[in-house]
Amino acid sequence: EKGGFDSFMEKEIFDQPAAVADTLLGRSDAFGRLTLDELRITPEELASVTKIVVLACGTSAYGGSVAKYAIENWCRIPVEVELSHEFRYRDPIVDSNTLVVSISQSGETMDTLMAVRYAKEQGAKTLSICNTNGSTIPRESDAVLYTHAGPEIAVASTKAFLAQITATYLLGLYLGQLRGNLFSGQIKDILADLGKIPAKIQDILDRAEDIKELARSMKDTESVLFLGRHVGYPVAMEGALKLKEIAYIHAEGFAAGELKHGPIALIEQDKPVFVVVPSPRGRDSLHSKVVSNIQEVRARGAKTLVIAEEGDESVREFAEFVFYVPETPVLLMPLLATVPLQLFACELATAKGLDVDQPRNLAKSVTVE
Ligand code: M6R
């Protein structure tokens, strides 16, 4: 059942080309128009939305944080992302023009379910992005967009995360289409780029051994930092979460720009620091800012482990280790840059002899508040 892999987690990491492809399947027509008829919410209702609030926990919340960049960019609708358990206890402002998008792999996370119920009571429209057919959160929501990652067994979420990003992107494109923010040509181009993602993930998986070797060499590491900017920031957070939960290693993700506001004090000789570097083809300042962050930590002795885009030679001289991911538009980079970080955590935990699929103290779905 593990398909020859050592753990379900590893198998599920390798399932990711299919998870993304299946989530895209059948959701647009030959003209590049999104056809999300399954949503159970009318186009008119969606077009009237003035604010989106994304509610989720853990990895799913990082999926929401990635989505914020894309949806705001494509649709010009403000998107707030909040942890479900924080949302409910602070008297949040939502009304009938608010679209509350919950993201949950299991559809049974109690914190998220309670937040969705609360939002409904306040009159918000609720849309569930979920990987489990017929589970409670989609049943109680006005609308649903399923991710088609297939059952996720390992406690650490991997393929559900990439499928969630894919689904929220489809939602963003659909909203952009309905509201006229995006031209059909733009939607078609973005869908074409999304369509190329599965093969690009496969290319990363084919080179898994490079990152696994690094992971094995670091099995006695006590602490790892992860830095990213823009969409690389939630990717860094997700990389840190994976390492904490399955390898029991202290790990923290930071927005790279925050370094000089405190975290840089943590840098000492040989401190491992992953840095997610955005494409040099994107907004130029973004790339160069992150490259200078690498230099800053390197100058203070950090062991810099860089995830960068193929062809980006500028990072080499400041990096102890570089893993290249294929070229893609900046907003889609999380679908690629996350994969080496998942492989890293999985291999490191395996090298430590830990139970990768069933980490201590954790359950696959958290059905208590
Ligand atoms: O089923 P959900 O997506 O609602 O679960 C949310 C979190 O509990 C989950 O993502 C958790 O953080 C994972 N163990 C992370 O790998």
Boltz pocket constraint, residues with backbone or C-beta under 6 A from the ligand:
constraints:
  - pocket:
      binder: B
      contacts: [[A, 57], [A, 58], [A, 59], [A, 60], [A, 61], [A, 103], [A, 104], [A, 105], [A, 106], [A, 107], [A, 108], [A, 109], [A, 112], [A, 155], [A, 156], [A, 157], [A, 158], [A, 241], [A, 245], [A, 363], [A, 364], [A, 365], [A, 366]]
      max_distance: 6.0
